[in-house]
Amino acid sequence: MANILLVANLNCDRLLELNKPLQMGGRHHYQDGGFRLGGGGANTGIGLVWAGHHVALVSQVGRDKVGDWLLAEASTMGLDCHMMQRHAHNTCEMLLVMSPGGERTIIRPQRPKFQLPPPPNWSRWDALYINASSDGAADWALSAMAHTLVIAQLAKDERPRPCHYLIASKTDMAGRSHLSPWEYGRSIAGETLQGFIVTDGARGARLYQADGEQLVPALSVDVVDTTGAGDAYAAGVLHGLLLNQGLIEAMEEGARWAAFAVSTHSSIPGAQLEHYLADDL
């Protein structure tokens, strides 16, 4: 299969399950769901490993026991962590506040600055996926563009994300720009952009291109935990493109992966996706 490089976070998620929807000024009881492996690196990468790809992570964790645990868990799940870096600070928990019905609120600490090293030799890699606000990520993408497939998630700010395919959620797009979605995508990704995908949960995902737009429906499933759904969707799209599927077909694959994610009580992909992919290998 393919060699994939992920610039994405590796997190220690702590789950707090509320007894009622979160309300400003309200009082809530919670059950402590404990710690679990998470972050875009794990949520995206593990499914790709199950699909038979070699996946290497580029990110950083603290030089502490939590950082040690994260690297050990990620490695056990099959992720290549040899390019991971360590910082001198503590590895803080990512709080996932889960409401009944599976919707979650994320409370995260301010991360230490992460500077990417010089770009690798892109002839070794079939795809680059960027979902972290690392300094130097745009330089990596620009250097990779002529050699490998580049997919990126829209950043929380307006920083450039040079790529072939840009992915964002409709929530992330709210109030961003008065430009049309395609024009806005081009302003972030540049002239190399071939497709801008905007996901909208159960309402599916819309593809914007220079010649128009198209809706690809989501799959209907019982939602138990939405954590990692967007990451799983991006992984499914990436997998489909690496199999030389058309973009709409790859988006349909992304919808399948996301459906498995939201129907599983976990941050990382669950056993349903693993079994689905095992049948294809």
C-alpha positions as CSV (number, residue, x, y, z in Angstrom):
1,M,0.0,0.0,0.0
2,A,1.1,3.6,0.4
3,N,3.5,5.5,2.6
4,I,1.7,8.3,4.4
5,L,3.1,11.2,6.5
6,L,0.8,12.8,9.0
7,V,1.5,16.2,10.5
8,A,-1.1,15.9,13.2
9,N,-1.5,16.0,17.0
10,L,-1.3,13.0,19.4
11,N,-3.4,13.6,22.4
12,C,-4.3,12.1,25.8
13,D,-8.1,12.5,25.8
14,R,-9.9,12.5,29.1
15,L,-13.6,11.8,28.7
16,L,-16.2,13.5,31.0
17,E,-19.7,12.3,30.3
18,L,-22.5,14.7,31.3
19,N,-25.9,13.9,32.6
20,K,-27.5,16.6,30.4
21,P,-26.5,19.0,27.6
22,L,-23.9,21.6,28.5
23,Q,-25.5,24.9,29.3
24,M,-23.8,28.3,30.2
25,G,-24.1,28.8,33.9
26,G,-25.6,25.4,34.5
27,R,-24.7,22.7,37.0
28,H,-23.8,19.3,35.7
29,H,-22.9,15.9,37.0
30,Y,-20.5,13.8,35.1
31,Q,-19.0,10.3,34.9
32,D,-15.3,10.1,34.4
33,G,-14.7,8.1,31.3
34,G,-11.0,7.8,31.9
35,F,-8.1,8.4,29.5
36,R,-7.8,7.3,25.9
37,L,-5.6,7.8,22.9
38,G,-6.8,10.6,20.6
39,G,-5.8,13.6,18.5
40,G,-5.9,13.9,14.7
41,G,-2.7,11.8,14.4
42,A,-4.3,8.8,16.1
43,N,-7.8,9.3,14.8
44,T,-6.7,9.6,11.2
45,G,-3.7,7.3,11.3
46,I,-5.0,4.2,12.9
47,G,-7.7,3.6,10.3
48,L,-5.1,4.0,7.6
49,V,-2.9,1.5,9.3
50,W,-5.8,-1.0,9.3
51,A,-6.2,-0.3,5.6
52,G,-2.7,-1.6,5.1
53,H,-0.8,1.7,4.7
54,H,2.5,2.6,6.4
55,V,1.7,5.7,8.5
56,A,4.3,8.0,10.2
57,L,3.4,10.7,12.6
58,V,5.1,14.1,12.9
59,S,4.2,16.0,16.1
60,Q,5.4,16.5,19.6
61,V,4.6,15.3,23.1
62,G,6.1,16.1,26.5
63,R,9.1,14.4,28.0
64,D,7.0,12.9,30.8
65,K,5.1,9.8,31.7
66,V,2.0,10.8,29.7
67,G,4.2,11.4,26.6
68,D,5.8,8.0,27.1
69,W,2.3,6.5,27.3
70,L,1.1,8.2,24.2
71,L,4.1,7.0,22.1
72,A,3.8,3.5,23.4
73,E,0.0,3.3,22.7
74,A,0.5,4.8,19.2
75,S,3.3,2.4,18.4
76,T,1.3,-0.5,19.6
77,M,-1.5,0.5,17.3
78,G,0.9,0.3,14.4
79,L,1.8,4.0,13.9
80,D,5.4,4.8,13.0
81,C,6.6,7.3,15.7
82,H,10.3,7.7,14.8
83,M,9.7,11.3,13.6
84,M,7.9,12.4,16.8
85,Q,9.6,15.0,18.9
86,R,9.6,15.7,22.7
87,H,9.3,19.0,24.4
88,A,10.3,19.9,28.0
89,H,6.7,20.7,29.2
90,N,4.1,18.4,30.6
91,T,1.8,16.6,28.2
92,C,-1.6,18.1,29.2
93,E,-4.9,16.3,29.0
94,M,-7.4,17.1,26.3
95,L,-10.8,17.3,28.0
96,L,-13.7,15.9,26.0
97,V,-17.0,17.0,27.6
98,M,-19.6,14.6,26.2
99,S,-23.4,15.4,26.3
100,P,-26.1,12.8,26.0
101,G,-26.5,12.0,22.3
102,G,-22.8,12.0,21.5
103,E,-22.1,15.7,21.0
104,R,-18.8,16.8,22.6
105,T,-17.1,20.0,23.7
106,I,-13.3,20.1,23.6
107,I,-11.3,21.9,26.2
108,R,-7.6,21.9,25.4
109,P,-4.5,23.6,26.8
110,Q,-2.3,26.0,24.9
111,R,0.3,23.8,23.1
112,P,4.0,24.7,23.0
113,K,5.3,26.0,19.7
114,F,6.3,23.2,17.3
115,Q,8.7,24.0,14.6
116,L,8.9,21.4,11.8
117,P,12.4,20.3,10.7
118,P,13.5,20.7,7.1
119,P,11.2,18.8,4.7
120,P,11.9,15.1,4.1
121,N,12.8,13.4,0.8
122,W,9.3,13.3,-0.8
123,S,10.2,10.5,-3.1
124,R,9.7,8.2,-0.2
125,W,6.1,9.3,0.5
126,D,2.9,8.9,-1.4
127,A,0.8,11.3,0.6
128,L,1.1,14.2,3.1
129,Y,-1.8,15.1,5.4
130,I,-1.6,18.2,7.5
131,N,-3.9,18.8,10.5
132,A,-1.8,20.8,13.0
133,S,-0.7,24.4,13.4
134,S,3.0,23.6,13.2
135,D,5.4,26.3,12.0
136,G,6.8,25.3,8.7
137,A,3.8,23.2,7.6
138,A,3.2,25.4,4.6
139,D,6.8,25.0,3.5
140,W,6.5,21.3,3.8
141,A,3.3,21.3,1.7
142,L,4.8,23.5,-1.0
143,S,7.9,21.3,-1.3
144,A,5.8,18.1,-1.4
145,M,3.2,19.3,-4.0
146,A,5.0,18.2,-7.1
147,H,5.9,14.8,-5.7
148,T,3.1,13.6,-3.6
149,L,-0.6,13.9,-2.8
150,V,-1.2,16.7,-0.3
151,I,-4.4,17.0,1.8
152,A,-5.0,19.5,4.6
153,Q,-7.5,20.4,7.1
154,L,-8.5,24.1,7.3
155,A,-6.7,25.7,10.2
156,K,-8.5,27.6,13.0
157,D,-7.0,30.8,11.7
158,E,-6.4,32.1,8.2
159,R,-2.9,30.7,7.7
160,P,-2.2,29.2,4.2
161,R,-2.7,25.5,3.7
162,P,-1.2,24.7,0.2
163,C,-2.7,21.4,-0.9
164,H,-4.5,19.5,-3.6
165,Y,-7.6,18.9,-1.4
166,L,-8.7,21.0,1.5
167,I,-11.2,19.8,4.1
168,A,-13.2,21.8,6.6
169,S,-16.3,21.5,8.6
170,K,-19.3,23.8,8.1
171,T,-18.9,24.9,11.7
172,D,-15.3,25.9,11.1
173,M,-16.5,28.0,8.1
174,A,-19.0,30.0,10.0
175,G,-18.4,33.7,9.7
176,R,-15.0,33.3,7.9
177,S,-15.4,35.1,4.7
178,H,-17.9,36.7,2.2
179,L,-16.2,34.9,-0.7
180,S,-17.8,31.9,-2.3
181,P,-16.6,28.6,-0.8
182,W,-14.5,27.8,-3.8
183,E,-12.9,31.3,-3.9
184,Y,-12.3,31.0,-0.1
185,G,-10.7,27.6,-0.5
186,R,-8.4,28.9,-3.3
187,S,-7.4,31.8,-1.0
188,I,-6.2,29.3,1.6
189,A,-4.9,26.5,-0.5
190,G,-3.6,28.3,-3.6
191,E,-4.0,27.6,-7.3
192,T,-3.1,23.9,-6.8
193,L,-6.4,23.3,-5.2
194,Q,-8.5,20.6,-7.0
195,G,-11.3,20.3,-4.5
196,F,-12.6,21.9,-1.3
197,I,-14.7,19.6,0.9
198,V,-17.0,21.0,3.6
199,T,-18.5,18.5,5.9
200,D,-21.8,19.0,7.7
201,G,-22.4,16.1,10.0
202,A,-25.5,14.0,9.2
203,R,-26.3,16.4,6.3
204,G,-23.3,15.0,4.4
205,A,-20.4,16.8,2.7
206,R,-20.3,19.3,-0.1
207,L,-17.6,19.4,-2.8
208,Y,-16.7,22.7,-4.3
209,Q,-14.6,22.9,-7.5
210,A,-14.0,25.5,-10.2
211,D,-16.9,24.2,-12.3
212,G,-19.6,23.8,-9.6
213,E,-20.5,21.9,-6.4
214,Q,-21.9,18.5,-5.4
215,L,-23.4,17.1,-2.3
216,V,-22.3,13.6,-1.1
217,P,-24.8,12.3,1.6
218,A,-23.8,11.0,5.0
219,L,-24.8,7.5,6.1
220,S,-27.6,7.1,8.6
221,V,-26.3,5.6,11.8
222,D,-27.0,5.8,15.6
223,V,-24.6,8.4,16.9
224,V,-23.0,7.6,20.3
225,D,-19.7,9.6,20.1
226,T,-18.8,12.2,17.5
227,T,-15.2,12.5,18.6
228,G,-12.8,11.9,15.7
229,A,-15.5,11.7,13.0
230,G,-13.9,14.5,10.9
231,D,-10.5,12.8,11.2
232,A,-12.0,9.5,10.2
233,Y,-13.7,11.1,7.3
234,A,-10.4,12.7,6.1
235,A,-8.7,9.3,6.4
236,G,-11.3,7.6,4.3
237,V,-11.1,10.2,1.6
238,L,-7.3,9.9,1.6
239,H,-7.5,6.1,1.4
240,G,-9.9,6.3,-1.5
241,L,-7.7,8.7,-3.5
242,L,-4.6,6.5,-2.9
243,L,-6.7,3.7,-4.4
244,N,-7.2,5.9,-7.5
245,Q,-10.9,6.3,-6.8
246,G,-12.6,9.4,-8.2
247,L,-13.1,12.2,-5.8
248,I,-16.9,11.6,-5.3
249,E,-16.2,7.9,-4.7
250,A,-13.4,8.8,-2.2
251,M,-15.9,11.1,-0.4
252,E,-18.3,8.2,-0.2
253,E,-15.6,6.1,1.4
254,G,-14.9,9.0,3.8
255,A,-18.6,9.0,4.8
256,R,-18.4,5.2,5.6
257,W,-15.4,5.7,7.8
258,A,-17.1,8.7,9.6
259,A,-20.2,6.5,10.1
260,F,-18.1,3.9,11.8
261,A,-16.5,6.6,14.0
262,V,-19.7,8.2,15.3
263,S,-21.2,4.8,16.2
264,T,-18.2,3.8,18.4
265,H,-17.5,4.8,22.0
266,S,-13.9,6.0,21.4
267,S,-11.7,8.8,20.1
268,I,-9.8,6.5,17.7
269,P,-11.5,4.4,15.1
270,G,-13.4,1.4,16.5
271,A,-13.6,-2.3,15.8
272,Q,-16.3,-1.9,13.2
273,L,-14.0,0.0,10.9
274,E,-11.2,-2.4,11.5
275,H,-13.4,-5.4,10.5
276,Y,-14.7,-3.5,7.4
277,L,-11.1,-2.9,6.3
278,A,-10.0,-6.4,7.1
279,D,-12.6,-7.7,4.7
280,D,-11.1,-5.6,1.9
281,L,-7.5,-6.7,2.4
